[in-house]
Amino acid sequence: MSRDLRIAVVGAGFAGQGHAFGFRNAQMLPALEGVKVIMDTLVEPNAALAETVAAKYGFERIASSIDEIIERPEIEAVSLALPNNIYIDVVPQLLRAGKHVFCEKPLGLNAEEAAELTRIAEEAGVVTSVGFCRRRVPALAAMAQVIADGGIGSVHTFRASYFADYASDPRSPRTWRFQKDIAGGGAVADIGAHILDTVRFLVGDIEAVTACQLDTVIKERPLPTGGTGHNQGASATEVAPVDNDDNAVVSLRAKNGAIGVVSLSRIATGITDVFAIEVYGDKGWAKFESPHSDEFYLCQPEQSAPGLDGPRQIIAGPAFPYFSDVACMAGRGVGTGYGENMVAEIQEFCAAVVGQGEVTIPFAEAIPTMAVIDAAMTSARTGTEVPLA
Ligand SMILES: NC(=O)c1ccc[n+]([C@@H]2O[C@H](COP(=O)([O-])OP(=O)(O)OC[C@H]3O[C@@H](n4cnc5c(N)ncnc54)[C@H](O)[C@@H]3O)[C@@H](O)[C@H]2O)c1
């Protein structure tokens, strides 16, 4: 096949730059051989940021609103990385214009918005995908496969966490992430979306949030004074309230009967970004921690010689999902990281757009994860178990 694929990225902040990185490297996927991914337009209202990011990733044009990409049918595919409350306004316009859409997580403010976006996408008959990039970590994807194949037996419990310190400084500005009407939940929706999706990926669908605690430790923050993302300046005199959670503890019961806890913090001083999950079954256990993202630990006592039954460190390599399509040198132990995860998710999206495969995380797949976030917030408010539909 030989063809062009013109794309646009909407939002040039933290995650939008990740998308640009993904599109720039998408052609490493064999299914995209002969497909020329053209970085057509970067849509970003912050002109200075738009200039910098467009130059860095080689976009042909800059636009300040999506109107300019809607009116150009040659742009086939669009990715979005915006404050969460904007998706419900912007994504339907793109879908109805026939664009294939890759949207960041969380997919809107709640499950209702995710379902509405899914419905409109299905009506439009376009390809959709959601940025649950953790599913593209080769070691985590391989661990999911081992569990699905019964490698640790019947799963009965799990323990997961996501700790970060991007919000640990009380002097950092109250950006959109700290406002419930723009972001929805705090840690529970932001980093929580990733780890709750990972629980579903490894353990299965969730039957109920049995309990949840949400806590806002830093109750007010200075107003932003301009700039981008977490790097915005902060007012020395004016503050505003934070009305979503810094910390969360969510207790879950999966449909297969497994129970577990997910702990979250965005103010874990000194822990820059650590994402971890342990899954226990009746024949062993498996564990992943993001600072060692190219490995997982697998313990299968029945398959070990007597007395030599400890966990094995399994290193990612070409036998694992995604690895050969994203690694700069496709050799075991060479390593992959966040950038490669972004490449893998964008590769799959582009391949589906040009008819060379299916996406594994269409919009519909985000609805149950959004429902867990909603249920966690309800449980925290009511103090009761909240079953999922
Ligand atoms: N998958 C991941 O690992 C990951 C990481 C970070 C963020 N995210 C998600 O990405 C989204 C954006 O987060 P971020 O950290 O990049 O935020 P950010 O604040 O760094 O960037 C958002 C950008 O959107 C721009 N913007 C606002 N309204 C716009 C509009 N109508 N049209 C075009 N651009 C507009 C802003 O000017 C800003 O530059 C969120 O949904 C977040 O949950 C995902």
PDBQT file of the ligand as one rigid body, heavy atoms in Angstrom, charges set to zero:
ROOT
HETATM    1  N1  LIG A 401      -2.185   9.200  28.622  1.00  0.00    +0.000 N 
HETATM    2  C1  LIG A 401      -1.462   9.889  29.471  1.00  0.00    +0.000 C 
HETATM    3  O1  LIG A 401      -0.495   9.374  30.016  1.00  0.00    +0.000 OA
HETATM    4  C2  LIG A 401      -1.808  11.311  29.773  1.00  0.00    +0.000 A 
HETATM    5  C3  LIG A 401      -0.853  12.151  30.363  1.00  0.00    +0.000 A 
HETATM    6  C4  LIG A 401      -1.202  13.460  30.622  1.00  0.00    +0.000 A 
HETATM    7  C5  LIG A 401      -2.480  13.909  30.322  1.00  0.00    +0.000 A 
HETATM    8  N2  LIG A 401      -3.401  13.058  29.777  1.00  0.00    +0.000 N 
HETATM    9  C6  LIG A 401      -4.753  13.538  29.428  1.00  0.00    +0.000 C 
HETATM   10  O2  LIG A 401      -4.597  14.462  28.349  1.00  0.00    +0.000 OA
HETATM   11  C7  LIG A 401      -5.512  15.545  28.496  1.00  0.00    +0.000 C 
HETATM   12  C8  LIG A 401      -4.717  16.850  28.543  1.00  0.00    +0.000 C 
HETATM   13  O3  LIG A 401      -3.840  16.826  29.659  1.00  0.00    +0.000 OA
HETATM   14  P1  LIG A 401      -2.470  17.649  29.610  1.00  0.00    +0.000 P 
HETATM   15  O4  LIG A 401      -1.696  17.220  30.783  1.00  0.00    +0.000 OA
HETATM   16  O5  LIG A 401      -1.882  17.506  28.255  1.00  0.00    +0.000 OA
HETATM   17  O6  LIG A 401      -3.032  19.118  29.839  1.00  0.00    +0.000 OA
HETATM   18  P2  LIG A 401      -2.280  20.491  29.527  1.00  0.00    +0.000 P 
HETATM   19  O7  LIG A 401      -2.937  21.486  30.392  1.00  0.00    +0.000 OA
HETATM   20  O8  LIG A 401      -0.803  20.284  29.598  1.00  0.00    +0.000 OA
HETATM   21  O9  LIG A 401      -2.634  20.758  27.987  1.00  0.00    +0.000 OA
HETATM   22  C9  LIG A 401      -3.931  21.031  27.523  1.00  0.00    +0.000 C 
HETATM   23  C10 LIG A 401      -3.783  21.948  26.316  1.00  0.00    +0.000 C 
HETATM   24  O10 LIG A 401      -5.042  22.090  25.689  1.00  0.00    +0.000 OA
HETATM   25  C11 LIG A 401      -5.112  23.426  25.207  1.00  0.00    +0.000 C 
HETATM   26  N3  LIG A 401      -6.518  23.739  24.941  1.00  0.00    +0.000 N 
HETATM   27  C12 LIG A 401      -7.465  24.107  25.814  1.00  0.00    +0.000 A 
HETATM   28  N4  LIG A 401      -8.646  24.246  25.172  1.00  0.00    +0.000 NA
HETATM   29  C13 LIG A 401      -8.426  23.956  23.882  1.00  0.00    +0.000 A 
HETATM   30  C14 LIG A 401      -9.250  23.884  22.726  1.00  0.00    +0.000 A 
HETATM   31  N5  LIG A 401     -10.579  24.134  22.788  1.00  0.00    +0.000 N 
HETATM   32  N6  LIG A 401      -8.697  23.535  21.536  1.00  0.00    +0.000 NA
HETATM   33  C15 LIG A 401      -7.390  23.251  21.469  1.00  0.00    +0.000 A 
HETATM   34  N7  LIG A 401      -6.546  23.272  22.533  1.00  0.00    +0.000 NA
HETATM   35  C16 LIG A 401      -7.075  23.628  23.724  1.00  0.00    +0.000 A 
HETATM   36  C17 LIG A 401      -4.480  24.244  26.296  1.00  0.00    +0.000 C 
HETATM   37  O11 LIG A 401      -4.071  25.514  25.826  1.00  0.00    +0.000 OA
HETATM   38  C18 LIG A 401      -3.310  23.357  26.694  1.00  0.00    +0.000 C 
HETATM   39  O12 LIG A 401      -2.134  23.657  25.985  1.00  0.00    +0.000 OA
HETATM   40  C19 LIG A 401      -6.311  15.253  29.749  1.00  0.00    +0.000 C 
HETATM   41  O13 LIG A 401      -7.512  14.613  29.370  1.00  0.00    +0.000 OA
HETATM   42  C20 LIG A 401      -5.432  14.305  30.541  1.00  0.00    +0.000 C 
HETATM   43  O14 LIG A 401      -6.170  13.433  31.367  1.00  0.00    +0.000 OA
HETATM   44  C21 LIG A 401      -3.072  11.776  29.488  1.00  0.00    +0.000 A 
ENDROOT
TORSDOF 0
